[in-house]
Amino acid sequence: MLSLIPTNAADLKDVIRMEHHPDNKEFIIPYSLSQHQQALESEDEAHLKLTTEEGSTIGFVLLAGLNNPNQSVEFRRIVVALKGMGYGRQAVALVKEHCFEHLLCHRLWLDVFEDNGRARQLYKSEGFIEEGTMRECIKQDGIYRNLVFMSMLQREYLRPARH
Ligand SMILES: CC(C)(COP(=O)(O)OP(=O)(O)OC[C@H]1O[C@@H](n2cnc3c(N)ncnc32)[C@H](O)[C@@H]1OP(=O)(O)O)[C@@H](O)C(=O)NCCC(=O)NCCS
């Protein structure tokens, strides 16, 4: 069982190490230390770490737009260091619970690189709906990449469609 608890300043070294790991870096746009510090301090953002029952930090999550007047919260980032063990799925379930049951948001949305098959499959199987593609909107190392937008509404969380 994982927990989602506030990150503190002492955790940021590990957070940055996870972001820059070759298994993660290509799928996210890493923050600088000062961007992470701002996220810790901002009332509009949540910086949360994923910890095991034994107390190890195995990843983190960033949320943004907590004060959005449309109650539309951005699931800005998730990184799980220990992959393929079900932690990502547990983490996404915790994020949905936090956003829809505690923050009472109406909409939870995210963008994901089109070539990030693992994350897209995870989000889809957790009930996120694809909304469209922003074509070639990110330029990295001279290459343009597509972003896919996905979202879930509170009513879809509360009453998931039966397949
Ligand atoms: C994406 C990420 C959060 C998923 O976490 P994880 O712990 O590896 O995922 P899980 O073990 O919970 O697996 C979740 C699902 O992913 C899918 N999956 C796993 N490995 C996969 C692969 N290599 N290719 C495609 N799908 C895969 C499976 O559908 C799996 O579901 P299952 O329960 O049916 O097996 C994690 O791999 C990560 O941090 N990746 C790098 C950063 C990143 O991409 N973040 C998201 C940016 S939008």
Ligand as a Chemical Component Dictionary entry (heavy atoms), coordinates in Angstrom:
data_LIG
# 
_chem_comp.id                   LIG 
_chem_comp.type                 NON-POLYMER 
_chem_comp.pdbx_formal_charge   0 
_chem_comp.three_letter_code    LIG 
# 
loop_
_chem_comp_atom.comp_id 
_chem_comp_atom.atom_id 
_chem_comp_atom.alt_atom_id 
_chem_comp_atom.type_symbol 
_chem_comp_atom.charge 
_chem_comp_atom.model_Cartn_x 
_chem_comp_atom.model_Cartn_y 
_chem_comp_atom.model_Cartn_z 
_chem_comp_atom.pdbx_ordinal 
LIG C1  C1  C 0 4.316  5.768  -16.132 1  
LIG C2  C2  C 0 4.637  5.276  -14.723 2  
LIG C3  C3  C 0 4.161  6.290  -13.700 3  
LIG C4  C4  C 0 3.867  3.949  -14.524 4  
LIG O1  O1  O 0 4.214  3.413  -13.265 5  
LIG P1  P1  P 0 4.547  1.863  -13.078 6  
LIG O2  O2  O 0 4.676  1.603  -11.627 7  
LIG O3  O3  O 0 5.685  1.519  -13.956 8  
LIG O4  O4  O 0 3.218  1.193  -13.649 9  
LIG P2  P2  P 0 2.453  -0.112 -13.130 10 
LIG O5  O5  O 0 3.445  -1.167 -12.748 11 
LIG O6  O6  O 0 1.445  0.280  -12.115 12 
LIG O7  O7  O 0 1.732  -0.573 -14.473 13 
LIG C5  C5  C 0 0.608  0.143  -14.904 14 
LIG C6  C6  C 0 0.205  -0.283 -16.294 15 
LIG O8  O8  O 0 1.136  0.225  -17.239 16 
LIG C7  C7  C 0 1.088  -0.627 -18.368 17 
LIG N1  N1  N 0 2.459  -0.963 -18.692 18 
LIG C8  C8  C 0 3.442  -1.352 -17.859 19 
LIG N2  N2  N 0 4.587  -1.476 -18.535 20 
LIG C9  C9  C 0 4.286  -1.182 -19.812 21 
LIG C10 C10 C 0 5.037  -1.121 -21.009 22 
LIG N3  N3  N 0 6.356  -1.389 -21.006 23 
LIG N4  N4  N 0 4.403  -0.745 -22.141 24 
LIG C11 C11 C 0 3.073  -0.458 -22.160 25 
LIG N5  N5  N 0 2.323  -0.477 -21.040 26 
LIG C12 C12 C 0 2.922  -0.850 -19.909 27 
LIG C13 C13 C 0 0.294  -1.842 -18.042 28 
LIG O9  O9  O 0 -0.999 -1.668 -18.618 29 
LIG C14 C14 C 0 0.208  -1.770 -16.566 30 
LIG O10 O10 O 0 -1.001 -2.268 -16.142 31 
LIG P3  P3  P 0 -1.229 -3.787 -15.656 32 
LIG O11 O11 O 0 -1.574 -3.608 -14.203 33 
LIG O12 O12 O 0 -2.354 -4.235 -16.485 34 
LIG O13 O13 O 0 0.032  -4.549 -15.860 35 
LIG C15 C15 C 0 6.146  5.000  -14.523 36 
LIG O14 O14 O 0 6.542  3.969  -15.400 37 
LIG C16 C16 C 0 7.036  6.219  -14.725 38 
LIG O15 O15 O 0 7.352  6.916  -13.773 39 
LIG N6  N6  N 0 7.474  6.447  -15.997 40 
LIG C17 C17 C 0 8.412  7.544  -16.308 41 
LIG C18 C18 C 0 7.792  8.908  -16.114 42 
LIG C19 C19 C 0 6.485  9.038  -16.866 43 
LIG O16 O16 O 0 6.328  8.555  -17.984 44 
LIG N7  N7  N 0 5.548  9.746  -16.240 45 
LIG C20 C20 C 0 4.273  10.056 -16.839 46 
LIG C21 C21 C 0 4.396  11.336 -17.608 47 
LIG S1  S1  S 0 2.839  11.859 -18.261 48 
# 
loop_
_chem_comp_bond.comp_id 
_chem_comp_bond.atom_id_1 
_chem_comp_bond.atom_id_2 
_chem_comp_bond.value_order 
_chem_comp_bond.pdbx_ordinal 
LIG C1  C2  SING 1  
LIG C2  C3  SING 2  
LIG C2  C4  SING 3  
LIG C2  C15 SING 4  
LIG C4  O1  SING 5  
LIG O1  P1  SING 6  
LIG P1  O2  DOUB 7  
LIG P1  O3  SING 8  
LIG P1  O4  SING 9  
LIG O4  P2  SING 10 
LIG P2  O5  DOUB 11 
LIG P2  O6  SING 12 
LIG P2  O7  SING 13 
LIG O7  C5  SING 14 
LIG C5  C6  SING 15 
LIG C6  O8  SING 16 
LIG C6  C14 SING 17 
LIG O8  C7  SING 18 
LIG C7  N1  SING 19 
LIG C7  C13 SING 20 
LIG N1  C8  SING 21 
LIG N1  C12 SING 22 
LIG C8  N2  DOUB 23 
LIG N2  C9  SING 24 
LIG C9  C10 SING 25 
LIG C9  C12 DOUB 26 
LIG C10 N3  SING 27 
LIG C10 N4  DOUB 28 
LIG N4  C11 SING 29 
LIG C11 N5  DOUB 30 
LIG N5  C12 SING 31 
LIG C13 O9  SING 32 
LIG C13 C14 SING 33 
LIG C14 O10 SING 34 
LIG O10 P3  SING 35 
LIG P3  O11 DOUB 36 
LIG P3  O12 SING 37 
LIG P3  O13 SING 38 
LIG C15 O14 SING 39 
LIG C15 C16 SING 40 
LIG C16 O15 DOUB 41 
LIG C16 N6  SING 42 
LIG N6  C17 SING 43 
LIG C17 C18 SING 44 
LIG C18 C19 SING 45 
LIG C19 O16 DOUB 46 
LIG C19 N7  SING 47 
LIG N7  C20 SING 48 
LIG C20 C21 SING 49 
LIG C21 S1  SING 50 
# 
